[in-house]
Amino acid sequence: VSNEAHMQSLAEYTVKNLSKIDYWINNVGVWSRAASIKDFESKIAHELIETNLFGTIFGSRAAFNYMESQGNGTIVDILSTTALDAKKNSYVYGADKFGARGFTLAFREEAREKNIKVIAIYPGGMKTQIFGNEKPAEYEEFMEPDFVARKIIDNLIDEDPIEEFVLRRGQK
C-alpha cells in the first residue's frame, strides 16, 4: 500500500473486473512497540509512516479517481483510537494515525462535493496479528475482528452512516 502505482493498479483491476468501485476500505496498519523518544528506530518510523499514512492517502486517491467519474462511492479509513488519544511512548504510530485522521477529515470535504462519502473508523484495540509476539498486556480485553467488522458493516448500511465512528473496548 505504500506504493501508489500498486494502489492505482488495484483500483484499475477492480473496475476492469467489477465495472465500478462502490466501497473502498483502507485497512492499513503496521505497528511497532512503544519506545521513548530516545529509543525508537528511525528506519521503522519511516516504514510505519510510509505504510499507515501514505497507504491511506494512496488508496483514497486511487478509489477517488474512479468514484468521481461514477458520481458516487464510499471510502472507509480504518484508523485507530490512537488517532484520537495520544499515548505515551507511541510517538510514531500516534503521529501516523493522527496524520491519517487529518488527511481523512480534509479529504472528506473535497469528496463530499463529488457525492463520495468518507467514513473514519477508530477501533480501540483489536485481536489481530499486528502485534506479532509483542502483544500488549491488555490484549485479552481487545475486540474480536468479526465484532468490529459487523459494527462497521452495520454503520455502512445505515441510511445515514456515522462519519466519525469510534469503537472502544467493552462497547456493545
Protein Blocks (a to p, Z undefined) as FASTA:
>chain_A
ZZmklmmmmmmmmmmmnopafbdcdddddddddddfklpcfklmmmmmmmmmmmmmmmmm
mmmmmmmmnopacddddfbfklmmccehilmmmmmmmmmmmmmmmmmmmmmmnopacddd
ddehiadfklmmmccfklmmpccfklmmmmmmmmmmpmbdcfbdcddehiZZ
